Amino acid sequence: MVIKVFLASSSGSTAIKKKQQDVLGFLEALKVDYAPLDIACNEDNRMWMRENVPVEKKPTNGIPLPPQIFNEESYCGDYETFFDAKEDNAVYAFLGLPPPPGSKEAKEAYLLENGPVENGTIVNGTDDAEDEENLEAEEENIDDDTLKAPVKEEEAQEEVEDEEAKGEDDQPVSEEEEAPEEEEEEEVTEEAEEEEDE
């Protein structure tokens, strides 16, 4: 299935250009196969787009503006509906494509298909309250670990400093370090003896 994006390559409106770039950029980021079809240079593309946009989706003047998105012949929507689907993490559903395995959309689709709801809980799964509790518990663990790491580093640094301080007190003093103290003691003793003699 190829997604068709009808756009105007030579639009004078910067708003339309931005919307077109947003749609194409997002499809590229998702690695969705799409075909950009220019309505400014190709009259057939313009007529096909205008004829296939549902009447209820056409603006009051009757002429739909680009970008308009189709999945083969099936109309998906315009920029506003695409943007809403993007905000709701439902782009694949909007495009009528199966979500890639492991994506949030794939997990939600699996639960909807395989996990019927009974009394507010999903059978063979978890309910939203349980998911929130698990998420909060994980966040608390992350926060605790993050906070504990600097504290542990500080404690380790303090221990190293304490060991160094103890090491300085316990280390034997070299003869050179003792010598100045002995000289001072000798001078004091000599002065005291001289005073006694007088």
Accessible surface in RSA format (square Angstrom, percent):
REM  Atomic radii and reference values for relative SASA: ProtOr
REM  Chains: A
REM  Algorithm: Lee & Richards
REM  Probe-radius: 1.40
REM  Slices: 20
REM RES _ NUM      All-atoms   Total-Side   Main-Chain    Non-polar    All polar
REM                ABS   REL    ABS   REL    ABS   REL    ABS   REL    ABS   REL
RES MET A   1   146.71  76.0  87.73  58.1  58.98 140.4  77.34  65.8  69.38  91.9
RES VAL A   2    60.93  40.1  60.93  55.2   0.00   0.0  60.93  52.9   0.00   0.0
RES ILE A   3     0.16   0.1   0.16   0.1   0.00   0.0   0.16   0.1   0.00   0.0
RES LYS A   4    43.42  21.2  43.42  26.6   0.00   0.0  20.25  18.2  23.17  24.7
RES VAL A   5     0.00   0.0   0.00   0.0   0.00   0.0   0.00   0.0   0.00   0.0
RES PHE A   6     2.73   1.4   2.73   1.7   0.00   0.0   2.73   1.7   0.00   0.0
RES LEU A   7    18.49  10.3  18.49  13.2   0.00   0.0  18.49  13.0   0.00   0.0
RES ALA A   8    12.42  11.4  11.54  17.8   0.88   2.0  11.54  16.3   0.88   2.3
RES SER A   9    69.88  59.1  36.29  48.4  33.59  77.4  38.94  82.9  30.94  43.3
RES SER A  10    86.01  72.7  56.40  75.3  29.61  68.2  47.80 101.8  38.21  53.5
RES SER A  11    16.45  13.9   5.72   7.6  10.73  24.7   9.80  20.9   6.65   9.3
RES GLY A  12    80.40  99.1   0.00   N/A  80.40  99.1  42.21 115.8  38.19  85.5
RES SER A  13    43.15  36.5  33.03  44.1  10.12  23.3  30.32  64.6  12.83  18.0
RES THR A  14    95.93  68.2  92.44  93.7   3.48   8.3  61.79  83.0  34.14  51.6
RES ALA A  15    54.80  50.4  47.79  73.8   7.01  16.0  54.21  76.3   0.60   1.6
RES ILE A  16    25.60  14.6  25.60  19.1   0.00   0.0  25.60  18.4   0.00   0.0
RES LYS A  17    86.26  42.1  85.77  52.6   0.49   1.2  38.48  34.6  47.78  50.9
RES LYS A  18   144.84  70.7 139.48  85.6   5.36  12.8  83.50  75.2  61.34  65.3
RES LYS A  19    65.46  31.9  64.01  39.3   1.45   3.4  28.88  26.0  36.58  39.0
RES GLN A  20    13.41   7.5  13.41   9.8   0.00   0.0   2.94   6.2  10.48   7.9
RES GLN A  21   125.63  70.2 116.61  85.2   9.01  21.5  42.26  89.9  83.37  63.2
RES ASP A  22    43.18  30.2  33.44  33.3   9.74  23.0  21.43  50.4  21.75  21.7
RES VAL A  23     0.00   0.0   0.00   0.0   0.00   0.0   0.00   0.0   0.00   0.0
RES LEU A  24    36.80  20.5  36.80  26.3   0.00   0.0  36.80  25.8   0.00   0.0
RES GLY A  25    36.65  45.2   0.00   N/A  36.65  45.2  30.19  82.8   6.47  14.5
RES PHE A  26    58.22  29.1  53.47  33.1   4.75  12.4  56.22  34.1   2.00   5.7
RES LEU A  27     0.07   0.0   0.07   0.1   0.00   0.0   0.07   0.0   0.00   0.0
RES GLU A  28   105.79  60.7  91.02  68.9  14.76  35.1  33.35  64.5  72.44  59.1
RES ALA A  29    77.70  71.4  43.09  66.5  34.61  78.7  56.01  78.9  21.69  57.5
RES LEU A  30    53.98  30.1  38.07  27.2  15.91  40.0  41.66  29.3  12.33  33.2
RES LYS A  31   186.43  91.0 154.46  94.8  31.97  76.1 106.65  96.0  79.78  85.0
RES VAL A  32    14.97   9.9   4.76   4.3  10.21  24.6   9.10   7.9   5.87  15.9
RES ASP A  33   109.79  76.9 100.17  99.7   9.62  22.7  21.68  51.0  88.11  87.9
RES TYR A  34    50.85  23.7  27.13  15.4  23.72  61.7  14.18  10.7  36.66  45.2
RES ALA A  35    31.20  28.7  29.41  45.4   1.78   4.1  31.20  43.9   0.00   0.0
RES PRO A  36    75.29  54.9  57.84  52.7  17.45  63.4  57.95  47.8  17.35 107.8
RES LEU A  37    43.59  24.3  42.57  30.5   1.01   2.5  43.59  30.6   0.00   0.0
RES ASP A  38    31.50  22.1  28.17  28.0   3.33   7.9  22.17  52.2   9.33   9.3
RES ILE A  39    14.72   8.4  14.72  11.0   0.00   0.0  14.72  10.6   0.00   0.0
RES ALA A  40    37.32  34.3  10.70  16.5  26.63  60.6  14.52  20.4  22.81  60.4
RES CYS A  41   105.66  79.9  66.05  73.7  39.62  93.1  34.07  86.3  71.59  77.2
RES ASN A  42    61.75  42.6  58.50  56.5   3.26   7.8  11.86  28.6  49.89  48.2
RES GLU A  43    94.56  54.3  86.27  65.3   8.29  19.7  56.41 109.1  38.15  31.1
RES ASP A  44   112.76  79.0 106.09 105.6   6.68  15.8  29.29  68.9  83.47  83.2
RES ASN A  45    27.41  18.9  27.08  26.2   0.33   0.8   0.33   0.8  27.08  26.2
RES ARG A  46    62.15  26.1  62.15  31.7   0.00   0.0   2.64   3.6  59.51  36.1
RES MET A  47    82.51  42.7  82.51  54.6   0.00   0.0  73.25  62.3   9.26  12.3
RES TRP A  48    66.29  26.6  63.74  30.9   2.55   6.0  46.61  24.9  19.68  31.9
RES MET A  49     0.43   0.2   0.43   0.3   0.00   0.0   0.43   0.4   0.00   0.0
RES ARG A  50    76.51  32.1  75.94  38.7   0.57   1.4  18.61  25.4  57.90  35.1
RES GLU A  51   124.65  71.6  93.32  70.6  31.32  74.6  40.89  79.1  83.76  68.4
RES ASN A  52    53.06  36.6  38.68  37.4  14.38  34.6   6.00  14.4  47.06  45.5
RES VAL A  53     3.27   2.2   0.28   0.3   2.99   7.2   0.29   0.3   2.98   8.1
RES PRO A  54    41.37  30.2  29.79  27.2  11.58  42.1  41.37  34.2   0.00   0.0
RES VAL A  55   124.85  82.2 116.41 105.4   8.44  20.3 116.41 101.1   8.44  22.9
RES GLU A  56   141.17  81.1 104.13  78.8  37.05  88.2  63.49 122.8  77.68  63.4
RES LYS A  57   102.44  50.0  82.31  50.5  20.13  47.9  44.22  39.8  58.22  62.0
RES LYS A  58    60.41  29.5  42.73  26.2  17.68  42.1  11.38  10.2  49.03  52.2
RES PRO A  59    58.55  42.7  41.72  38.0  16.83  61.2  53.92  44.5   4.64  28.8
RES THR A  60   155.54 110.6 113.89 115.5  41.65  99.3  93.73 125.9  61.81  93.4
RES ASN A  61   109.05  75.2  76.46  73.9  32.59  78.5  44.45 107.0  64.60  62.4
RES GLY A  62    33.53  41.3   0.00   N/A  33.53  41.3  23.38  64.2  10.15  22.7
RES ILE A  63    72.77  41.4  72.66  54.1   0.11   0.3  72.66  52.3   0.11   0.3
RES PRO A  64     2.23   1.6   0.23   0.2   2.00   7.3   0.23   0.2   2.00  12.4
RES LEU A  65   104.67  58.3  98.53  70.5   6.14  15.4  98.53  69.2   6.14  16.5
RES PRO A  66    11.04   8.0   7.10   6.5   3.95  14.3   7.10   5.9   3.95  24.5
RES PRO A  67     1.87   1.4   1.43   1.3   0.43   1.6   1.43   1.2   0.43   2.7
RES GLN A  68     7.82   4.4   7.82   5.7   0.00   0.0   0.00   0.0   7.82   5.9
RES ILE A  69     0.02   0.0   0.02   0.0   0.00   0.0   0.02   0.0   0.00   0.0
RES PHE A  70     0.09   0.0   0.09   0.1   0.00   0.0   0.09   0.1   0.00   0.0
RES ASN A  71    11.78   8.1   9.36   9.0   2.42   5.8   5.10  12.3   6.67   6.5
RES GLU A  72    69.12  39.7  69.12  52.3   0.00   0.0  30.94  59.8  38.19  31.2
RES GLU A  73   114.27  65.6  99.42  75.2  14.85  35.4  62.29 120.5  51.99  42.4
RES SER A  74    70.18  59.3  60.80  81.1   9.38  21.6  38.68  82.4  31.50  44.1
RES TYR A  75    41.85  19.5  15.62   8.9  26.23  68.2  14.09  10.6  27.76  34.2
RES CYS A  76    25.66  19.4   3.44   3.8  22.22  52.2   3.72   9.4  21.95  23.7
RES GLY A  77     1.09   1.3   0.00   N/A   1.09   1.3   1.09   3.0   0.00   0.0
RES ASP A  78    36.75  25.7  36.43  36.3   0.32   0.8   6.25  14.7  30.50  30.4
RES TYR A  79    34.92  16.3  34.47  19.6   0.45   1.2  18.26  13.7  16.67  20.5
RES GLU A  80    89.42  51.3  87.13  65.9   2.30   5.5  60.95 117.9  28.47  23.2
RES THR A  81    46.49  33.1  43.15  43.7   3.35   8.0  43.97  59.1   2.53   3.8
RES PHE A  82     0.02   0.0   0.02   0.0   0.00   0.0   0.02   0.0   0.00   0.0
RES PHE A  83    79.53  39.8  79.51  49.2   0.02   0.0  79.53  48.2   0.00   0.0
RES ASP A  84    82.34  57.7  80.22  79.8   2.12   5.0  24.29  57.2  58.05  57.9
RES ALA A  85    11.01  10.1   6.12   9.4   4.90  11.1  10.42  14.7   0.59   1.6
RES LYS A  86    44.23  21.6  35.93  22.0   8.31  19.8  18.14  16.3  26.10  27.8
RES GLU A  87   109.25  62.7  81.68  61.8  27.58  65.7  24.40  47.2  84.85  69.3
RES ASP A  88   104.83  73.4  81.79  81.4  23.04  54.5  23.90  56.3  80.93  80.7
RES ASN A  89    76.37  52.7  70.42  68.0   5.95  14.3  13.69  32.9  62.68  60.6
RES ALA A  90    32.33  29.7  31.98  49.4   0.35   0.8  31.98  45.0   0.35   0.9
RES VAL A  91     5.61   3.7   5.57   5.0   0.04   0.1   5.57   4.8   0.04   0.1
RES TYR A  92    23.31  10.9  23.31  13.3   0.00   0.0  17.05  12.8   6.26   7.7
RES ALA A  93    74.02  68.1  47.46  73.2  26.57  60.4  56.48  79.5  17.55  46.5
RES PHE A  94    33.53  16.8  13.51   8.4  20.02  52.1  24.22  14.7   9.31  26.6
RES LEU A  95     0.11   0.1   0.02   0.0   0.09   0.2   0.08   0.1   0.03   0.1
RES GLY A  96    46.37  57.2   0.00   N/A  46.37  57.2  33.47  91.8  12.90  28.9
RES LEU A  97    29.65  16.5  22.21  15.9   7.44  18.7  24.06  16.9   5.59  15.0
RES PRO A  98   103.88  75.7  88.09  80.3  15.79  57.4  93.93  77.5   9.95  61.9
RES PRO A  99    35.89  26.2  24.06  21.9  11.83  43.0  24.06  19.9  11.83  73.5
RES PRO A 100    55.47  40.4  49.40  45.0   6.07  22.1  55.47  45.8   0.00   0.0
RES PRO A 101   134.54  98.1 107.27  97.8  27.27  99.1 113.41  93.6  21.13 131.3
RES GLY A 102    59.34  73.2   0.00   N/A  59.34  73.2  32.93  90.4  26.41  59.2
RES SER A 103    30.30  25.6  19.49  26.0  10.81  24.9  29.61  63.1   0.69   1.0
RES LYS A 104   126.00  61.5 116.17  71.3   9.83  23.4  73.17  65.9  52.83  56.3
RES GLU A 105    23.69  13.6  19.39  14.7   4.29  10.2  10.58  20.5  13.11  10.7
RES ALA A 106    20.22  18.6  14.79  22.8   5.43  12.4  16.17  22.8   4.05  10.7
RES LYS A 107   128.71  62.8 124.48  76.4   4.23  10.1  75.94  68.4  52.77  56.2
RES GLU A 108    79.73  45.8  77.64  58.7   2.09   5.0  36.69  71.0  43.03  35.1
RES ALA A 109    33.15  30.5  29.45  45.4   3.70   8.4  32.65  46.0   0.50   1.3
RES TYR A 110   134.58  62.8 131.43  74.8   3.15   8.2  91.87  69.0  42.71  52.7
RES LEU A 111    58.70  32.7  57.41  41.1   1.30   3.3  57.62  40.5   1.08   2.9
RES LEU A 112   153.05  85.2 125.27  89.6  27.79  69.8 127.84  89.8  25.22  67.9
RES GLU A 113   140.73  80.8 104.70  79.2  36.04  85.8  42.23  81.7  98.51  80.4
RES ASN A 114    70.12  48.4  53.03  51.2  17.09  41.1  18.94  45.6  51.18  49.5
RES GLY A 115     5.73   7.1   0.00   N/A   5.73   7.1   2.31   6.3   3.41   7.6
RES PRO A 116    79.96  58.3  70.09  63.9   9.87  35.9  79.83  65.9   0.14   0.8
RES VAL A 117   102.44  67.4  73.80  66.8  28.64  69.0  73.80  64.1  28.64  77.7
RES GLU A 118   105.29  60.4  99.00  74.9   6.29  15.0  35.12  67.9  70.17  57.3
RES ASN A 119   157.65 108.7 115.27 111.4  42.38 102.0  39.88  96.0 117.77 113.8
RES GLY A 120    57.78  71.3   0.00   N/A  57.78  71.3  34.78  95.4  23.00  51.5
RES THR A 121    62.78  44.6  62.77  63.6   0.00   0.0  43.28  58.1  19.50  29.5
RES ILE A 122    32.75  18.6  27.47  20.5   5.28  12.7  27.47  19.8   5.28  14.3
RES VAL A 123    50.67  33.3  44.08  39.9   6.59  15.9  50.29  43.7   0.38   1.0
RES ASN A 124   140.72  97.0  93.43  90.3  47.29 113.9  37.72  90.8 102.99  99.6
RES GLY A 125    38.44  47.4   0.00   N/A  38.44  47.4  15.66  43.0  22.77  51.0
RES THR A 126    48.35  34.4  43.99  44.6   4.36  10.4  35.51  47.7  12.83  19.4
RES ASP A 127    28.27  19.8  27.11  27.0   1.15   2.7   5.92  13.9  22.35  22.3
RES ASP A 128   107.89  75.6 103.87 103.4   4.02   9.5  30.34  71.4  77.55  77.3
RES ALA A 129    59.55  54.8  50.98  78.7   8.57  19.5  56.36  79.4   3.19   8.5
RES GLU A 130    78.93  45.3  77.66  58.8   1.27   3.0  26.44  51.1  52.48  42.9
RES ASP A 131    65.19  45.7  59.65  59.4   5.54  13.1  26.24  61.7  38.95  38.8
RES GLU A 132   105.29  60.5 103.42  78.2   1.87   4.5  32.98  63.8  72.31  59.0
RES GLU A 133   110.01  63.2 105.38  79.7   4.63  11.0  38.28  74.0  71.73  58.6
RES ASN A 134    77.43  53.4  74.73  72.2   2.70   6.5  20.60  49.6  56.84  54.9
RES LEU A 135   101.73  56.7  99.85  71.4   1.87   4.7 101.42  71.2   0.30   0.8
RES GLU A 136    96.93  55.7  96.10  72.7   0.84   2.0  30.03  58.1  66.91  54.6
RES ALA A 137    50.50  46.4  46.37  71.6   4.13   9.4  49.45  69.6   1.05   2.8
RES GLU A 138   101.56  58.3  99.67  75.4   1.89   4.5  33.22  64.3  68.34  55.8
RES GLU A 139    86.97  49.9  85.79  64.9   1.18   2.8  31.30  60.5  55.67  45.5
RES GLU A 140   108.97  62.6 107.67  81.5   1.30   3.1  36.14  69.9  72.83  59.5
RES ASN A 141    90.71  62.6  89.69  86.7   1.02   2.5  19.10  46.0  71.61  69.2
RES ILE A 142   109.64  62.4 107.75  80.3   1.89   4.6 109.43  78.8   0.21   0.6
RES ASP A 143    81.09  56.8  79.79  79.4   1.29   3.1  18.21  42.8  62.88  62.7
RES ASP A 144    64.12  44.9  62.13  61.8   2.00   4.7   7.45  17.5  56.67  56.5
RES ASP A 145    91.14  63.8  84.48  84.1   6.66  15.7  29.76  70.0  61.38  61.2
RES THR A 146    84.05  59.8  75.54  76.6   8.51  20.3  68.92  92.6  15.13  22.9
RES LEU A 147   120.89  67.3 118.41  84.7   2.48   6.2 119.09  83.6   1.81   4.9
RES LYS A 148   107.82  52.6 106.08  65.1   1.73   4.1  59.72  53.8  48.10  51.2
RES ALA A 149    47.99  44.1  41.78  64.5   6.21  14.1  47.30  66.6   0.70   1.8
RES PRO A 150    65.44  47.7  63.18  57.6   2.26   8.2  64.97  53.6   0.47   2.9
RES VAL A 151    76.45  50.3  76.45  69.2   0.00   0.0  76.45  66.4   0.00   0.0
RES LYS A 152   130.46  63.6 125.97  77.3   4.49  10.7  75.96  68.4  54.50  58.1
RES GLU A 153   123.60  71.0 114.64  86.7   8.96  21.3  45.28  87.6  78.32  63.9
RES GLU A 154   108.30  62.2 103.75  78.5   4.54  10.8  38.18  73.8  70.12  57.3
RES GLU A 155    90.24  51.8  89.30  67.6   0.94   2.2  30.22  58.5  60.02  49.0
RES ALA A 156    52.70  48.5  48.64  75.1   4.06   9.2  51.80  72.9   0.91   2.4
RES GLN A 157   100.85  56.4  98.65  72.1   2.20   5.2  37.11  79.0  63.74  48.3
RES GLU A 158   101.27  58.1 100.54  76.1   0.73   1.7  31.74  61.4  69.53  56.8
RES GLU A 159   113.13  65.0 111.25  84.2   1.89   4.5  38.31  74.1  74.82  61.1
RES VAL A 160    76.00  50.0  73.78  66.8   2.22   5.3  75.98  66.0   0.02   0.1
RES GLU A 161    89.54  51.4  84.25  63.7   5.29  12.6  30.05  58.1  59.50  48.6
RES ASP A 162    80.37  56.3  78.38  78.0   2.00   4.7  15.69  36.9  64.68  64.5
RES GLU A 163   110.59  63.5 104.65  79.2   5.94  14.1  41.01  79.3  69.57  56.8
RES GLU A 164   104.42  59.9  95.57  72.3   8.85  21.1  41.93  81.1  62.49  51.0
RES ALA A 165    53.49  49.2  48.93  75.5   4.56  10.4  51.86  73.0   1.63   4.3
RES LYS A 166   122.41  59.7 120.73  74.1   1.68   4.0  74.20  66.8  48.21  51.4
RES GLY A 167    24.22  29.9   0.00   N/A  24.22  29.9  24.00  65.9   0.22   0.5
RES GLU A 168   131.77  75.7 111.16  84.1  20.61  49.1  37.95  73.4  93.82  76.6
RES ASP A 169   122.99  86.2  90.31  89.9  32.68  77.3  27.74  65.3  95.25  95.0
RES ASP A 170   115.74  81.1  87.34  86.9  28.41  67.2  33.03  77.7  82.72  82.5
RES GLN A 171   116.42  65.1 106.52  77.9   9.89  23.6  28.14  59.9  88.28  67.0
RES PRO A 172   130.09  94.8 100.93  92.0  29.16 106.0 112.75  93.1  17.34 107.8
RES VAL A 173    77.47  51.0  59.21  53.6  18.25  44.0  60.41  52.5  17.06  46.3
RES SER A 174    57.40  48.5  45.80  61.1  11.60  26.7  51.58 109.8   5.82   8.2
RES GLU A 175   148.81  85.4 140.79 106.5   8.02  19.1  56.23 108.8  92.58  75.6
RES GLU A 176   146.89  84.3 135.00 102.1  11.89  28.3  55.10 106.6  91.79  74.9
RES GLU A 177   107.53  61.7  95.39  72.2  12.14  28.9  40.47  78.3  67.06  54.8
RES GLU A 178    71.42  41.0  71.22  53.9   0.20   0.5  17.20  33.3  54.23  44.3
RES ALA A 179    40.12  36.9  37.67  58.1   2.45   5.6  40.01  56.3   0.11   0.3
RES PRO A 180    68.71  50.1  65.62  59.8   3.09  11.2  68.08  56.2   0.62   3.9
RES GLU A 181   107.46  61.7 105.96  80.2   1.50   3.6  33.83  65.4  73.64  60.1
RES GLU A 182    92.55  53.1  91.64  69.3   0.91   2.2  29.27  56.6  63.28  51.7
RES GLU A 183   104.40  59.9 103.19  78.1   1.21   2.9  31.66  61.2  72.74  59.4
RES GLU A 184   111.22  63.9 109.82  83.1   1.40   3.3  38.23  73.9  72.99  59.6
RES GLU A 185   113.18  65.0 109.08  82.5   4.10   9.8  42.84  82.9  70.34  57.4
RES GLU A 186   104.36  59.9 100.66  76.2   3.70   8.8  36.55  70.7  67.81  55.4
RES GLU A 187   102.89  59.1 101.40  76.7   1.49   3.5  31.68  61.3  71.21  58.1
RES VAL A 188    99.49  65.5  98.41  89.1   1.08   2.6  98.53  85.6   0.96   2.6
RES THR A 189    70.80  50.4  67.31  68.2   3.49   8.3  50.29  67.5  20.51  31.0
RES GLU A 190    99.64  57.2  98.52  74.5   1.12   2.7  30.99  59.9  68.66  56.1
RES GLU A 191   104.14  59.8 102.70  77.7   1.44   3.4  33.25  64.3  70.89  57.9
RES ALA A 192    45.52  41.9  40.75  62.9   4.77  10.8  44.45  62.6   1.07   2.8
RES GLU A 193    96.57  55.4  95.83  72.5   0.74   1.8  32.65  63.2  63.92  52.2
RES GLU A 194   107.25  61.6 105.02  79.5   2.23   5.3  35.56  68.8  71.69  58.5
RES GLU A 195   128.12  73.6 112.30  85.0  15.83  37.7  39.10  75.6  89.02  72.7
RES GLU A 196   144.39  82.9 109.67  83.0  34.71  82.7  47.27  91.4  97.12  79.3
RES ASP A 197   123.79  86.7  90.16  89.7  33.63  79.5  32.42  76.3  91.37  91.1
RES GLU A 198   175.50 100.8 112.39  85.0  63.11 150.3  61.54 119.0 113.96  93.0
END  Absolute sums over single chains surface
CHAIN  1 A    14530.7      12418.9       2111.8       7605.3       6925.4
END  Absolute sums over all chains
TOTAL         14530.7      12418.9       2111.8       7605.3       6925.4
